[in-house]
Amino acid sequence: MHGAQSKRDLAMELQAQLPILRPSIHTRRANLTVKFQDLYGFTVEGNVDDVNILNEVREKVRQQGRVWWALEASKGANWYLQPQVSSLSEGIVLKSSLKFSALANAMTLKKLIRKGIPPVLRPKVWFSLSGAAKKKSTVPESYYNDLTKAVEGKVTPATRQIDHDLPRTFPGHPWLDTPQGHAALRRVLVGYSFRDSDVGYCQGLNYVAALLLLVMKTEEDAFWMLAVLLENVLVNDCYTNNLSGCHVEQRVFKDLLSKKCPRIAAHLEALEFDVSLVATEWFLCLFAKSLPSETTLRVWDVLFYEGAKVLFHAALAIFKMKEEDLLLAHQVGDVINIIQRTTHHLFDPDELLTVAFNKIGFMTTNTISKQRKKQEPEVMKELDERLRRLNSLREDDRDLVDKNVNFEGHILYIAEVCFAHLFKLYD
């Protein structure tokens, strides 16, 4: 328990996890590219200005850590776990029996989480507030070990796709891209594919599960975080075979973009640019493949407390931040390049989240849910039509039926390769 540790020990622990990046004297020119590893082992490439931003971010994390330690010292180690505290984030009317202290804690917690959870506390705060701990408590203690043993050696279309994707998941990472890292990620993904056969496995989950492994430290905790994410936090059917939930999210996002950023939406429509070209990856990978790791995790801090609405806040903010540049773009490739450069260099999470919560405007989970219900019928109609065309193709070419690769996943992989070539053309 952190509450039992001295402030000095906690400070030393936090400092050990957040080393200051010190570029050499030869890298002081802003046009020089430097490479270094971030807190979670990812290789970051940028200029000296980027390094300075990261140093400032790490100092902010230290300051935020001191706030959390002070609250733990005054309120207790698990003060944020008081009953019904999280209900405020969803706008639910608080019961009269809820004490004022719990209400104050809820307001404090929401502000704290938006400013970032210290890395050393992230595992236990996520696990508790997301509902993962509660979900785990409903099954026998040996559930995860029993599951991984039961499915060991079994081969399904999902396991084949997982094996194909393992070496493509954050290649070059010092732990994830090793036999041990691949094995741990495989167990989590294969285990969940058998827990929920409707989801099975969908490309994009590999990046989400990999980042969960780095944060949660243990396979079992990462597994339960993945479970609560797919079963409680995100929209239903987001990762099913036809990706219907993801298609609905894209339509909701397009609608929100036209309302929150009308000038951008109108300009992109004139260019015949479909925002799903960039946003699909954001929603499927939850920004894990697009934003720097700490910025992604700051989005996830809010995601596990306030829900999936933060994905829309963050996605809209990325467009809003580059509004003037986007309005000057004349080609689809220019738009993609602007968005890609922006996301890859968003090293300061506060830069993104300040726009997301202060300049996008208020959005509730209930509002987004209504938008989803509005879009669902049209999406299902389109998917049914797509399925009819697919069945027609299968009748003409039976060889397609014998393929052991998930069809939608294969299409996503082809699209990924095509976009990679497109980025090179406009680079």
Phi, psi and omega in degrees: 000131180293332182296335182274349181273156176284158179299325180295317179297317180296318179297317180295322180296317180294317180297324179295329182274346185234071181291144174288134178274123182240095178294147181290168181298336182283353183249021184283342178282132187294339182274358178272140179267133177238151178237142179200167179263140177272187185302328185259014173090003179279141176282124180253135178239125180192190178258184184295327176300321178297319179298317179297320177298316180296323176296320178295320178297318180294327176292321176298321179296320177298315180297318178295323177299319179296325177296315180296318181297319180297320179293322178295324180290324184270326185255344184111156187299325184243042184300331184279000181260012178299145184306136173071007179301317186289347184296334182296325184294339180260005177076016180285141179294127182285140179290151183296338182282350182286124183289155180301325181298322179292322177297316178297320177298320181297315179294318178297316183296317180300315178295318180297315183294321178294335176273351175113136175270130178305138182309323183290335179264346186307312183305311185284327179291313177303310187299325182279308187286333182287338185100000181296319180298318179295319179297317180297326184290348182273356181235164178303151183300331183271010187308308185294315179298319179296320181295312182295325177290321183293328185262357182300129178087349179283141182241127177223169174305325180294315181294326178294319179292322178299313180299326178291326186272340184307308181290348180264003181265105182049059180300140180091352178293136187296341176242315182299324181265050175226163177306321180292317179295316178299318182296317180295315180296321180297317181298319180295312183291316179293318179302315181289328179298331176273332177294319182231094183291338177293322176276312183062253176213138177226137177302135187119321178294333179298320179290321179296311182295323180297316180291325175298321178298320181292325182279313188280341176077324181246148178301315186296317178293322178297321178299314182289328174293321177295320180296313181291329178296311184282331186262340185228324187273312184272167179293146177298149174069016180291330184240018176285174187305320182268002178053033185300319179298321179294320178297321178296316180301320180295320179293320178297318180296316178300319180294318179294322179298319179293332180274319184272329181226066187299323180294318179295313182301316180295319180293317180294324177295322178295328177278355185060039178265123178268118184298340179295343176301326178252326187284335180301315179295323179300315185282327179285321182261001180054039178073001184298332182263354189246319183260155172305153190302312183293325177293318176301315183291332174292323174295318180293328175308312181286323181304314184284351179250315185260346178101184189291350180299334181295334177296320178289319177304312183293317181297316178295322181297322180300316177292317183298320182298330183247030184305309184296319178296318181294324180292341178268353181287141182242352181224156179301319180298325177296318179298314180300317180297318179299312181295317182295316179296321180297309183295319183292339183246019177276068184284338180262105181301326182296328179299317179287311187287333175296316177293317184301320186256342183252339185241348180274330182103167186284134174222135177253159176300323180296319179298315180293323178298320178295321178296321179297314181298326179293324185273337187305313183301316181293321178296314181296324177298315179294319180294323177297319179294321178296320179295321177297319178295321179296317178297325177295319177296322181294326177292327179281332183220091184296342181299332181296328182293331185276356180292138182262015180255133176307124189297311181296321179296322179295319178298318179298322180294317178298317180298320180299316179295318179298317180294324179299318178293323180296319179298320180295322181297326183258007182286000000 
